[in-house]
Amino acid sequence: MRWKCQGLRWSEGVPALGWRRGGGGDRRESVLEYGRDLGFCAVGARTCVGARGNVCPPGAVIAGRGTGGQCAECARLDRAHSVAADTIADDPRTYRVYLAWFGPGMVKVGITAEERGPARLLEQGAVAFSWLGRGPLMAARRTEELLRRALGVPDRIPYARKRDVRAALPVLAERVAEIERLYVRAVALEGWPQSLERMAFVAVDHAGAFGLDGLAPAAGVVVELVDGGCVTGRLVAAAGPDLHLAAPDGRVIVLDTRLMSGWELTAVAGGGTGEGGSGGGGTGAVTVPVREVHGGDVGVQDGLF
């Protein structure tokens, strides 16, 4: 049976593509390295990745432009067991509340299970963050809502906005200063649950892990993968689910790896990434729909690079 992509994951602070074969536990990861060439082509139809670690029983075919990678039924099943959806109130694990910084004026508050460490922040593409507190799930939830309202910060920031600013970030000191100002306001607020322990301010910066130093502005964003469509380029950065690739024509394009989930991928001639492997030497062109970006504004016309 063929390997199918499960999207990008951050394994010990390093980006890696996940792969699954068949309906069993046959899985693997291929670590991605900055500066190496990637090249793959999509084959056949995109199918649902399943839910809660299980395959989709009917192997439903799904749309190419969706970032969820699931059919409606599997998405519903995952949602029914999601901490983010407030469907689980008795989770016994310790949770942490955090402030995440994605760019000037783009800070959000959120929670994550303590056992996951900074993985959630890497998955979201947070350039910098600081912990705020730790405690039981419901106390963390109440604190998240308190801070969101009092500080006027959201609990979600669209990926399009995050991508727009990655190539023009302020220096580290300015990033840290913006988070620290909000941290000071946050810990001074009344109304924190007694069971939530405040944590000291420690700024963690991911610009190095993401490869953002010297990053060139993106010229386009991949809209979807299609049967027979190929993506090639040199990996220059990765943040959250996004890969920033220097295409053969010299332009930088962004590939949201959530669009890769559920596809069988084969390596292009000369190497690349496909069927659970990784390697260099990808050649050719980007032959999937790409939405052009002009000066940080995304246009509406789909085209091929």
Long-range contacts (C-beta under 8 A, 24 or more apart in sequence): 2-43, 2-264, 2-275, 3-28, 3-264, 3-265, 3-275, 3-276, 4-47, 4-49, 4-262, 4-263, 4-264, 4-265, 5-257, 5-260, 5-261, 5-262, 5-263, 5-264, 5-265, 6-49, 6-261, 7-49, 7-69, 7-241, 7-257, 7-258, 7-260, 7-261, 8-32, 8-238, 8-241, 8-243, 8-257, 8-258, 8-260, 9-123, 10-119, 10-122, 10-123, 13-118, 13-122, 13-209, 14-209, 15-238, 15-243, 17-257, 17-260, 17-273, 17-278, 19-275, 19-276, 20-49, 21-276, 22-55, 23-55, 28-276, 30-273, 30-276, 30-277, 30-278, 31-278, 32-235, 32-238, 32-243, 32-278, 33-235, 34-211, 34-235, 34-236, 34-237, 34-238, 35-234, 35-235, 35-236, 36-234, 36-235, 36-278, 36-279, 36-280, 37-232, 37-233, 37-234, 37-235, 37-271, 37-272, 37-280, 37-281, 37-282, 38-231, 38-232, 38-233, 38-234, 38-235, 38-243, 38-245, 38-272, 38-273, 38-278, 38-280, 38-282, 39-230, 39-231, 39-232, 39-233, 39-267, 39-268, 39-270, 39-271, 39-272, 39-273, 39-281, 39-282, 39-283, 39-284, 40-230, 40-231, 40-232, 40-265, 40-266, 40-267, 40-268, 40-272, 40-273, 40-274, 40-282, 41-228, 41-229, 41-230, 41-231, 41-265, 41-266, 41-267, 41-268, 41-274, 42-225, 42-226, 42-227, 42-228, 42-229, 42-230, 42-263, 42-264, 42-265, 42-288, 43-227, 43-228, 43-263, 43-264, 43-265, 43-266, 44-227, 44-263, 44-264, 45-227, 46-225, 46-262, 46-263, 47-262, 48-74, 48-262, 49-74, 49-261, 49-262, 50-74, 51-75, 51-77, 51-78, 52-77, 52-78, 52-81, 62-262, 63-224, 64-224, 64-225, 64-226, 64-259, 65-223, 65-224, 65-259, 67-241, 67-256, 67-258, 67-259, 68-258, 69-258, 69-261, 69-262, 83-111, 83-113, 83-137, 86-141, 88-137, 89-137, 89-138, 91-137, 93-137, 94-134, 94-135, 94-136, 95-134, 95-135, 95-136, 95-137, 95-140, 96-131, 96-132, 96-133, 96-134, 96-140, 96-199, 97-131, 97-132, 97-133, 97-134, 97-140, 97-143, 97-144, 97-147, 97-196, 98-129, 98-130, 98-131, 98-132, 99-129, 99-130, 99-132, 99-153, 99-179, 99-182, 99-183, 99-186, 100-124, 100-126, 100-128, 100-129, 101-126, 101-127, 101-128, 101-129, 101-175, 101-178, 101-179, 102-126, 102-127, 102-157, 102-161, 102-162, 102-165, 103-127, 103-161, 103-162, 103-164, 103-165, 103-166, 103-169, 104-165, 104-170, 104-178, 106-157, 106-161, 106-162, 106-165, 107-153, 107-178, 107-179, 107-182, 108-153, 108-154, 108-155, 108-156, 108-157, 109-144, 109-147, 109-148, 109-151, 109-153, 109-155, 109-186, 110-144, 110-155, 111-137, 111-140, 111-141, 111-144, 118-204, 121-204, 121-206, 122-206, 122-209, 122-240, 123-240, 123-241, 124-240, 125-159, 125-162, 125-210, 125-239, 125-240, 125-241, 125-242, 126-206, 126-240, 127-166, 127-169, 127-175, 127-205, 127-206, 127-207, 127-210, 127-212, 127-239, 128-175, 128-176, 128-179, 128-203, 128-204, 128-205, 128-206, 128-207, 129-179, 129-203, 129-204, 129-206, 130-179, 130-180, 130-183, 130-201, 130-202, 130-203, 130-204, 131-199, 131-202, 132-183, 132-186, 132-187, 132-198, 132-199, 133-192, 133-196, 133-197, 133-198, 133-199, 134-196, 134-197, 134-199, 135-193, 135-195, 135-196, 135-197, 136-195, 136-196, 139-193, 139-195, 139-196, 140-196, 142-193, 142-196, 143-192, 143-193, 143-196, 146-189, 146-191, 146-192, 147-186, 147-189, 150-185, 150-186, 150-189, 151-182, 151-185, 151-186, 153-182, 159-240, 159-241, 159-242, 159-256, 160-221, 160-298, 162-239, 162-240, 163-218, 163-221, 163-242, 163-254, 164-296, 165-296, 166-210, 166-212, 166-215, 166-237, 166-239, 166-244, 167-212, 167-215, 167-216, 167-217, 167-218, 168-217, 169-207, 169-212, 172-205, 172-207, 175-203, 175-205, 176-203, 176-205, 179-203, 206-239, 210-237, 210-238, 210-239, 211-236, 211-237, 211-238, 211-244, 212-237, 212-239, 215-244, 215-252, 216-246, 216-252, 217-252, 217-293, 217-296, 218-244, 218-252, 218-253, 218-254, 218-293, 219-251, 219-252, 219-253, 219-292, 219-293, 220-251, 220-253, 220-254, 220-290, 220-291, 220-292, 220-293, 220-305, 221-253, 221-254, 221-255, 221-256, 221-290, 221-291, 221-293, 221-298, 222-253, 222-254, 222-255, 222-256, 222-259, 222-286, 222-288, 222-289, 222-290, 222-291, 223-288, 223-289, 223-290, 223-291, 223-302, 224-259, 224-288, 224-289, 225-259, 225-260, 225-263, 225-288, 226-288, 226-289, 228-287, 229-287, 229-288, 229-289, 230-268, 230-284, 230-285, 230-286, 230-287, 230-288, 231-255, 231-286, 231-288, 232-268, 232-272, 232-282, 232-283, 232-284, 232-285, 232-286, 233-282, 233-286, 247-285, 247-286, 247-305, 248-283, 248-284, 248-285, 248-286, 249-285, 249-305, 251-305, 253-286, 253-290, 253-305
